[in-house]
Amino acid sequence: MVIIVFLFLTYLCSAFNDSGSISVNRNNTGDIITGIVTTVMVLLGNIAYWLAYYPGGFNLDALGQWDQAHGYWELDNWHPIITTIIYWGLTRISDTLAFCIFSQILLFSLVFGVFMYNLTKLGISRGLLIVISACVAINPAVCMNNVCLIKDVYFTIGVMWLSVLLAKIYASDGYWIDKWRNIAHIVIASVFVMLTRHNGFLFVFPMFVMLLVNYREKFKRLLFSLIFTVVGLALIVGPVFEIAHVRRHENVLGEIIGIPMGAMVNAYVNDYDNTPEEVKNLLETIAEREIWNKSYRTGEWDSCKWDMDTDIILQETGLKNILRMFFDTAKAYPEAVFQSVRENTRIVWQLVGRIKWAPWVYIESPNEYEIKENHVPVAESIVGKIIKKSYSIELAPFIWEIGIQLTLLSICGALISAAGSSKGHVFLVPVFTYAIGTMLLLSGPNYRYFYYISVIELPFLAILLTDLFKKRETNGKNEI
C-alpha cells in the first residue's frame, strides 16, 4: 500500500509539474514558496477544524464503508468503492478515524497548494493567491466537510486536480493536449472524479463538450481523451467490479426521482383530500399515513426515503408512471408542488434567505468501533466563533449561499463573452451543469454535494478575470 501511495503521489506531482506550453516570466523560487505557503495555510486551517471536531465526522454512510474496509460487509458501490478502498489502505497504516481524516485534509491541502502553484505560472498575483488560500483555510463551508469521512472530499480533490489540467489547456491554447502523457493525465483525473461521486459525470462530460467546442484544432486528441475516459470507466465498473465481486448501486431510481416523490409526499401530507387516489395508493403501499406525517419534511424526499424500503416498490411502479403521477399531483394541488420544488432546489439558486444546510459534523452513535467525540476545547472555541461569524449578514451570503457563488461566476462568464472569448467557459459550464443537474437529481438541501464550488470559485474567477484584464491592457496598447 505504501508503494501504491508513493507511485500515486509521484504521478500527481509529474502531472502538475508539466507546464506544457505555458510560459510566464516569473521567479520559479517565488512560485514554489507561494505553493508551499498556500499548502501550509490551508492545512493549518483544516487542522483547526479537525481538532475542534476531533477525531472527525463519522456518519451512517461512513460506518457502512468502514465496515466494508474492515471486511465485515461485502464490497458494494452504493457509496463509491474507490473511497472504501482508500479507507482500507489508510487503516492498514493506522486503524483510526483520526488518521483517515488527517490524511484526507493533508491530501486536500497538498493538491490545493499545487493548484495555487500552477496559477502563479499563469501570471496571477501571488498576493491574490495568498488571500484566496486564507479564505479557503478558514471557510467553515469547506473545512466542516473536509473533516468528515465522506466521498465529497475526494470528489473535491479530484475536481481541483482536473482544474489544474484545465488551466494548462486554457493557458497553452490547447497545445498542452499534444502530449500523450497529458491525455493520460486528464483521462485518469476524469475517471477518478466519476468514481468518487455517481453524479460526477455531470461535471466531466460537459467539460469535454466545452473542450471539443472551443479547441477544434485539437478535436481528434480531445475525442480520444473522451473515448478513453468512457472506456476506462466502463472497464472499472464492469469487468473489474465483477472480478472483485463488488455489488452495484441498486437505488438508481430512488436517487433520480427525489423532486417528483418529494412533491407528491408534500401534497399527501399537507392536503390529503386533494391528492390523487393513485398517488395515495402508491405512498400507502410504501408506508402508513402517520409515518409519512411523522418523517417527512417539506420538499425533502431524503427526510423519509431512508426510513422506508422503497426500492422494489418504485422499480415496479416505473419512472414513466411516477412522472405521470407527479404531473397529476401538480394539476390537483399546484401550491404543494411549487412549495416542495422551491424548498428542494433553493440551495442552488437562493441569494438571500433562511439557511438550513450547514454541515453537521458528528459521530454515528452507537458504533461498534467505539469511535467517540474527543474535541479539543481551545480549537472548538476558536472554530465556534468563526462559524458563528459566518452566519452574520455580511458574510453568510458569500460563505453559505451557492446562489451567490454561481451568480459571481455568471457575471464573470458574461464579461468574457462580451470580450469575444468563449474558451473560459470550459471552467464555468461544468460547474453550472453539475449544480443544476445535482439539484434536480438529488433531493434535499445537502451542502456537501456542492461545497467544492466554494473551493474552486475564487481560483476560477482569478484565472478568467486576470486573463481578461491582460487582454484589455494589450488591446489598449495596440490601439495606442
N, C-alpha and C positions, 0 to 999 in steps of 0.2 A: 504493500500500500504506500509506503514511504517513497518507493521508486516511482510509482504512478504519479503521486503528487508532485515530485520533483520534475518529472518529464512534462507534466501539465503546466507548471509554472514557467519552465524553460520555454515551452511553446508559446505561452501567453506573452512572455517578455519579447520573444522574437517577433510575434505578431504586431506588437505595439511599437517595436523599435524600427521596423521597416517603414521609413517615411516616404518611400516611393519617389514621386517627382515633386514633392513639396519642398520648396526652397525659400526660406525666410532668413534673412541675415540677422541671426541672433547669437548671443553668447550662450553656448551649449551648457557651460557650467552653471550659469544662472537659471537656465531652463530645468536642469536636473535638480538644483536646490529648490526651485518652485515645486517640482513634483514631490520631493521629499517633505517639504513643509506642509503642503496640502494634504498629503497622506497622514502625517502625524496629527494635524489639526482635526481631521475627520475621525481618526482613530480615537483620539482623546475624548472627543465629544461623545462618541458611541460608548466608550468605556464608562463615562459618567452615567449614562442611562443604564448600562449593563449592571453597574454596581447598585444603582437605585432600585433596580428590579431583580437583583441577583437571586438565583442563577440565570434568570431569563424567563420568557413566556413559554408555556408548555400546555397547549390546548388539547382538545379531544382529537383533532386531526394529527397533531404531533405524537400523541400517545399511540395511535394506530401505527404510524410509521416507526416509532420507537420499538413497538412490539415486533414488527417485521425485521428491523435491523438486528434484533436480538434472537431471531429465529423462532418466535412464538406464534407467528401467523405466516400463512403462505404469502408470497410476494404478490402484490397487486398494483395496478396502475391507477387506482381510484384517486389517490394523491400521487403525483408523478414519481415513478420508481427511481428516477435519477437522483432525486433528493434523498430518498431512502438509502440508496447506495452510498451517497456522500456521508450520511449519518452513520452507516455501517462502518465505513472506513475510518471516520473520526473516532468512533467508540472503540476501535481496535487500538488506538493510541492512548486514549483516556476515556473510560466509560462513564462520563459525567455530562450532564446537560450544560454545565458552566463552560466546559471545554468546547463543546459544539457551538455554543453561542459566540464565544470569543473567537473561534476560528472563522465564523462567517462574517463577523464585523471586521476582522483583520483582512479577510479577502476583499470585502466591500471597500475598505479604506485603500488597499493597495491598487485595486482597479480604478477607483476614483482618482487617486493620485496620478496614475499613468494617463488617465483621461486628461487631467489638467496639464500634465507634462506635454502631451501631444498638442493641446490647444495653444501652448506657448509657441509651437512650431508654425502656427497659423498667424502669428503676429498679434495675438490677443494680449493685452496688458497683463503683466504678472500681478500687479496690484489688484486688478479686477478679479483675477482668478483666486487670489487670496480671500477677497471679500465673498466670492461665491462659495468657496470652501467653508468659510466661517458660517455662512447662512445654513449650509447643509449640516455642519458639525453640531449645531445647537437646535436644529429643527425637530421638534417633537413628532411631527407628522412622519419624518423619516426614521429617526432613531428609535421611536417606540415600536416600529415594525421590525427594524433591524435586530432588536434584542429578543425577538420571538422565533421559535423554531417553526418557520413557515416557508412554503415554497416560494412566496413572493420575493423573499430576499435574494434568492438565487436567480429568479427571473429578472430582478432589477440589476443584478451584477451582469447578467447576460446582455441586457439592453445597453448598459454602459459600454460593454465590450463591442457590441455592434455599432454603437455611436462613434467610437474611435475609428472604426473602419470606414464608416460613412463619411467622417470628417476627412479621412485620407483621400477617398474617392472625390469628394467635393473640391478639396483644395488642389488636387492634381488634375482637375478637369477630366477625370475618368481614367487617366493613364496608370493609376495605381493598379487597376484591374489587369494590366498587361502581363503581370507575372502570375504564373500558375499557382505559386505558393500563396499568393494573396487571395486567389479564388478559393483555395483550400481554407484560408482563414475565415472568409465570410460564410462559407458553407458550414463549417463546424460551429461557428458562433450562432448562425441561424437555427441549426438543428438543436443546439443547446437551449436557446430561448423557447422553442416549441416543445421541448421535452420538460421544461420546468413549469409551464402552465399549459393546460389543454387548449386555452384560447390564445396562445402565443402566436398562432398563425395570423391573427388579426393585426399584428404588428409586422410580421415578417413578409407576408405576401404583398401588402400594399407598398412596403419598402422596395421590393423587387420590381413592382409595376412602375413606381416612380423612377427607379434607376433605368429601366428599359426605355421609358418615355424620354427622359432627359439626357441620356448618354447613348444616343442611337448609333454613334460611331463605334461603340463597344457592345453593340446589341448581341453579337454572337457569344462573346465571353460571358456576358451577364445572363444570357439564356442558359448557357451551360451551367452557370452557378445555380440558377433556379432549379434546373433539372437535377443536378447533383444533390441539392438540398432535399427535394421531394423524394428522390430515390433513397438517400441516406436515412431520412426519417421513416420511410416505408419499410426499409430493411430492419430497422431497430424495433419498431412496433409490430412488425410481422414475424419473420423467422427468428430474430434474436429473442423476442418475448416468448415465442413458442418453445425454443430450446431451454430457456431459463424458467419455463412454467410460470410466467407472470400472468396473473388473472387480469383481464381487461376491465376498464371502467364500464360499469353497467347502468349508469344513471344518466346517459346522454340526453334522453327525452326530458327527464326531470330538470336538467340543467338549462335547457333552451326554452322552456315554456314558463319561466318564472313570472313574466308580466301577465300573460293570459290567465294563469292559475291564481295569481295574486288578486287580479281584478275580479274574477268570479267569486273567490272567497270573500272579498270585500263587500260585494253585493249580498252574498249569502248571510254574512254576519250582521250587516247594517240594515238590510231591507229584505228580510226573508220572504215576505209575501210577494214581492215583485220579481224575485229571482226565478228564471225559467225552470220548469219542473225537471228538465233533463239535467240541468246543472245541479239542482238539489240532489237528484239521484246519484250522480257521479260523486259528489262530495260526501254524501252519506254512506256511500259504499266504502270510501276511504276511512271515515271516522264519524263518530256520533256528533250531533249538533253542538252539544255542550263542550265537547273537546275543541271544536273549531272556535267557539266563542272564548274559550279559555286561552288557547295557544296563539291565535292569530293577532298580529299587529298590522295596522293599516299599511297596505302597499308592499308588505314583506312576505313573500312566499317562503323565504328562508326561516321565518319565525316559527313555522309549524311543520314544514315538509320533513325535517329530520326526525320528528317525533312519530311519524306515521309510515307504514310500509306502503308507499305509493307506487313503486317501480312497476310491478306487474299490472296493476290496475290501469296506469297511464299508458303502458305499452299496448294493452288490449284495447284501450279506447282509441288510440292513434292520434297523431298530430293533426290530421285534417279535421277530425271530429272535435278535438279540443279547441282549435281555432274557430270552428263554426259556432260552438257554444259560447266562446268569448264574444264574438260579434252579436250573437243573440242577446247576451247579457248587456252589451253596450247599448243595444236598442231599447231594452226594457228598463235599464237603470243607468243612464249615461253619467250621472253625477258620481256614482260609486266607482265607476270605471275610471273616470277622469281623476278622481282623488287618489285612487290606487296607483295609476301610472305616474302621476305627479310625484307622489312620495317615493316611488320606487326608483325614479330616474334623476331626482333633483341633485343628487350628489355630484353629477357631471355638469349640469347647466346652471345650478344656483350660484348667484353672485353675492348676495347678502341674505341672511336669514338664519333660522334656527339650525344649529349644528349638532348632530347626534351621532356622528360617525368617528369619533376619536377612537384610536386603537385601545383595546382592553388587554393589558399585559397581566396575565395571571397563570397560576399553576393548576392544571386539572386535578381536582381532588374528589375522591381518593385516587391514588395511583399506586400500583404495586411496587414501584421502584423507590418509594419513599423520597421522591423529589419534593422539596419543600421550599417555600419562600424564605430567604435569609437576607433581606435588604440591608444595605449599608446606610445607616442613618444620615451621615453627612451628605452623601450623594443623593439620597432620597429627598433631602430638604432642598438642595440646590435645584435638582430637576423639577421638583414640585413647584417651585417659584417660576421656573421657565415655562412650564406647562400652563400654569395659571395666567401668566402674562400673555401666552399665545392666544388666549381667548378674549383679549382686550379688543376694543372696537377698531383700533388702528392696525393690529397685527393679524387678527383672525382671518380676514378675507384673503390675505396673501399666504397664510400657512395652511388653512384648512379648506378653503374653497377651491376645488378643482376647476370650477367655472371661471374664476378669476385667472387662473393659470392658463387655461385654454384660450381665454379672451386675449391675454397678452401675446400668446403665440399666434393668434389670429391676426392681431394688429401687425405683428412682425411679418406674417405672410402677405398681408395686404401691401406693406411697404416694399417688399422685394418684388412683388408682382408689378407694382406701379413703376418700379425702376427697370422693368422689362426683363426681369430674370425669373426663371421658374425652377432652376436647379436646387435652390434652397428648400424647395418643398419636399425633397427626399427626407428631410428631418421632420417636417411638420405633419404630412399626410398620414404616416404610420401611427403617430400619436393620436390623431383625431379618429382614425378608423378604429383603433383599439378601444378608445374611450367610448365611442358611440356603440360599437358592437358589443362590448362588455356590458354596458349599461342596459342594452336590450336583451342580452342572453342571461346574465346572472341577476338574481333577484335580491334586492335589499341594499341599503346604503352601507356597504362594507368598504372602508377606506383602503384597506390593504391591496385591493385589486388595482388601485390607481396610484399608489404612493410613489411609484417610480417616476411619475411625472414631476413630482416635487424635486427629484434628484437631477433630471436632465433638462428641466425647463430653463434655468438660468444659463447653463452652458450652451444650449441651443440658441438662445437669444444672443449670447455673446458672439458666437460664431457668425450668425447671419447679420447682425447689426454692425459688427466690426467690418465685415466684408462690404456691406452696403455703404458705410461711411468712406471706406477706402476708394470704392469705385466712384463715388460722387466727388471725392477730392481729386482723383485722377482726371475725371471728366472736366472739372473746373479748371485745372491746369492746362488741359489740352485746348479748352476754349480760349484761354488767355494767349 
